Amino acid sequence: MAARTHDHPVINKRVAGATHGSQDPSAIVLHCTESMNRPGISDVLAIPNFWKNQGAGYNAHLVIDGEGLTAKCALDVRKCWAVAGANTGRLHIEFIGSAALSRAQWVAMTKGLKQGAKWCAYWCETHSIPIALSTVHGIATHGMYSAAYHVSDHTDPGRNFPLAWFMDTVRFYHQHGWLAAPNA
């Protein structure tokens, strides 16, 4: 692993969200918000505000839009509710977007996906999480959790999410550090 240039990837805003006890992170879950990606940070900040107004206790550790603007909504060691029946030990990233997006639409948000990959690389290093697809001890989508645990019908971030590219990008940042510029 290359020397790091700062402690963690960029955080544009910190927003206090609901948490439900302490945890020792062992896996990462990728989600999408089922909302529109818009210029500026208002799309990012709308998500924790929606959860707060819902009053059901939902939250994620990060919300990231297509520009890479990032809100940190919970400390890593705090449990967020984002996957029914499988929240303990999970770190959650919500990408602004929809499970119905095409691959081209996801690729158009490469800056945000790279920001998410930086966070995954950081978390994998910080919490000894393998850079591997796994719902137990690795990185997985919400849809993979739904299929594995049969607790919901969520498919996010959708079948067109560029998961193989994303995992390769996580590996790149883990090896080269957060400020490195991948060719992809």
C-alpha positions as CSV (number, residue, x, y, z in Angstrom):
1,M,0.0,0.0,0.0
2,A,1.2,3.5,-0.9
3,A,1.7,6.2,1.7
4,R,-1.5,8.1,2.3
5,T,-1.7,11.9,1.7
6,H,-4.4,12.5,4.3
7,D,-6.4,10.6,6.8
8,H,-9.5,9.9,4.8
9,P,-11.1,10.9,1.4
10,V,-12.9,14.2,1.1
11,I,-16.0,15.1,3.2
12,N,-17.9,18.1,1.9
13,K,-20.5,18.2,4.7
14,R,-21.0,16.4,8.0
15,V,-24.6,15.7,8.9
16,A,-25.7,14.0,12.1
17,G,-28.0,11.1,11.3
18,A,-29.7,8.4,13.3
19,T,-27.5,5.6,14.7
20,H,-28.3,2.5,16.7
21,G,-25.4,1.5,18.9
22,S,-21.7,0.7,18.3
23,Q,-20.2,-1.6,15.8
24,D,-17.0,-3.0,14.6
25,P,-17.1,-2.7,10.8
26,S,-16.5,-5.8,8.8
27,A,-18.3,-5.2,5.5
28,I,-19.4,-2.4,3.1
29,V,-22.8,-2.1,1.4
30,L,-23.4,-0.1,-1.8
31,H,-26.8,1.5,-2.3
32,C,-28.5,4.1,-4.4
33,T,-31.0,6.6,-3.2
34,E,-33.7,6.3,-5.9
35,S,-33.4,10.1,-6.4
36,M,-32.1,12.4,-9.1
37,N,-28.5,13.5,-9.4
38,R,-28.4,17.3,-9.6
39,P,-25.6,19.8,-9.7
40,G,-24.4,21.0,-6.3
41,I,-24.7,19.5,-2.9
42,S,-28.4,20.0,-2.4
43,D,-29.1,16.5,-3.8
44,V,-26.7,15.0,-1.2
45,L,-28.1,16.9,1.7
46,A,-31.7,16.1,0.8
47,I,-31.2,12.4,1.6
48,P,-30.3,12.7,5.3
49,N,-33.1,15.3,5.6
50,F,-35.6,12.8,4.0
51,W,-34.5,10.1,6.5
52,K,-34.9,12.5,9.4
53,N,-38.4,13.6,8.3
54,Q,-39.3,9.9,7.8
55,G,-38.6,9.3,11.5
56,A,-37.9,5.6,11.0
57,G,-34.2,5.7,12.1
58,Y,-32.7,5.1,8.6
59,N,-29.2,6.4,7.8
60,A,-26.0,5.6,5.9
61,H,-22.4,6.5,6.7
62,L,-22.0,8.4,3.4
63,V,-24.1,10.0,0.7
64,I,-22.3,10.7,-2.6
65,D,-23.5,12.3,-5.8
66,G,-22.3,12.1,-9.4
67,E,-20.0,15.1,-8.8
68,G,-18.3,13.3,-5.9
69,L,-19.8,15.6,-3.3
70,T,-19.9,13.7,-0.1
71,A,-21.9,14.0,3.2
72,K,-20.6,12.0,6.1
73,C,-23.7,11.1,8.2
74,A,-22.3,8.8,10.8
75,L,-19.1,7.7,12.4
76,D,-17.8,4.3,11.1
77,V,-18.2,2.8,14.6
78,R,-21.9,3.6,14.8
79,K,-24.5,1.3,13.3
80,C,-26.8,2.7,10.6
81,W,-30.1,1.1,9.5
82,A,-29.9,0.6,5.7
83,V,-30.2,-3.2,5.1
84,A,-33.0,-5.1,6.8
85,G,-31.6,-7.7,9.1
86,A,-27.9,-7.1,8.3
87,N,-26.8,-3.7,9.6
88,T,-24.4,-4.6,12.4
89,G,-20.8,-4.4,11.2
90,R,-21.8,-2.8,7.9
91,L,-20.6,0.6,6.5
92,H,-23.1,2.0,4.0
93,I,-22.6,4.2,1.0
94,E,-25.7,5.7,-0.7
95,F,-25.0,6.9,-4.3
96,I,-27.4,9.5,-5.6
97,G,-29.2,7.6,-8.5
98,S,-31.6,4.9,-9.3
99,A,-31.5,1.1,-9.7
100,A,-33.1,1.7,-13.1
101,L,-30.1,3.7,-14.4
102,S,-28.4,2.5,-17.6
103,R,-24.7,1.6,-17.5
104,A,-24.1,4.8,-19.5
105,Q,-25.9,6.9,-16.9
106,W,-23.8,5.3,-14.1
107,V,-20.6,5.9,-16.1
108,A,-21.6,9.6,-16.5
109,M,-21.3,9.8,-12.7
110,T,-17.7,8.4,-12.7
111,K,-16.5,11.2,-10.4
112,G,-19.0,10.1,-7.7
113,L,-18.2,6.4,-8.2
114,K,-14.5,7.2,-7.8
115,Q,-15.2,9.0,-4.6
116,G,-17.1,6.0,-3.3
117,A,-14.2,3.7,-4.4
118,K,-11.8,5.9,-2.4
119,W,-13.9,5.5,0.7
120,C,-14.1,1.8,0.2
121,A,-10.3,1.5,-0.2
122,Y,-9.9,3.6,3.0
123,W,-12.4,1.5,4.9
124,C,-10.9,-1.7,3.7
125,E,-7.5,-0.6,5.0
126,T,-8.8,1.0,8.2
127,H,-11.1,-1.8,9.2
128,S,-9.3,-4.8,7.6
129,I,-12.1,-5.5,5.2
130,P,-11.1,-7.6,2.2
131,I,-11.5,-6.0,-1.2
132,A,-13.7,-8.9,-2.4
133,L,-17.4,-9.3,-3.2
134,S,-19.0,-10.7,0.0
135,T,-22.0,-9.9,2.2
136,V,-20.1,-11.4,5.2
137,H,-16.7,-9.8,5.1
138,G,-16.1,-7.6,2.0
139,I,-18.0,-5.3,-0.4
140,A,-21.5,-6.0,-1.7
141,T,-24.6,-4.3,-3.1
142,H,-27.9,-4.0,-1.3
143,G,-29.3,-6.2,-4.0
144,M,-26.8,-8.9,-3.1
145,Y,-27.9,-8.7,0.6
146,S,-31.6,-9.0,-0.5
147,A,-30.7,-12.2,-2.5
148,A,-28.5,-13.7,0.2
149,Y,-30.8,-13.0,3.2
150,H,-34.3,-12.8,1.6
151,V,-35.2,-9.8,3.8
152,S,-36.3,-7.4,1.1
153,D,-36.8,-7.0,-2.6
154,H,-34.2,-4.2,-3.0
155,T,-32.0,-4.5,-6.1
156,D,-30.0,-1.3,-5.7
157,P,-27.8,0.0,-7.1
158,G,-29.2,-2.0,-10.0
159,R,-28.0,-4.5,-12.6
160,N,-26.3,-1.8,-14.7
161,F,-24.1,-0.5,-11.8
162,P,-20.5,-0.9,-13.0
163,L,-19.5,-3.2,-10.1
164,A,-16.4,-4.9,-11.7
165,W,-15.0,-1.5,-12.7
166,F,-15.9,-0.2,-9.2
167,M,-14.0,-3.0,-7.5
168,D,-11.0,-2.5,-9.8
169,T,-11.0,1.2,-8.8
170,V,-11.2,0.3,-5.1
171,R,-8.1,-1.9,-5.6
172,F,-6.3,0.9,-7.4
173,Y,-6.9,3.5,-4.6
174,H,-6.0,0.9,-2.0
175,Q,-2.7,0.3,-3.7
176,H,-1.9,3.9,-4.8
177,G,-3.6,6.2,-2.2
178,W,-6.6,8.6,-2.4
179,L,-5.0,11.3,-4.6
180,A,-3.8,9.0,-7.3
181,A,-5.5,9.3,-10.7
182,P,-6.6,6.0,-12.2
183,N,-6.6,5.6,-16.0
184,A,-10.3,4.5,-16.0
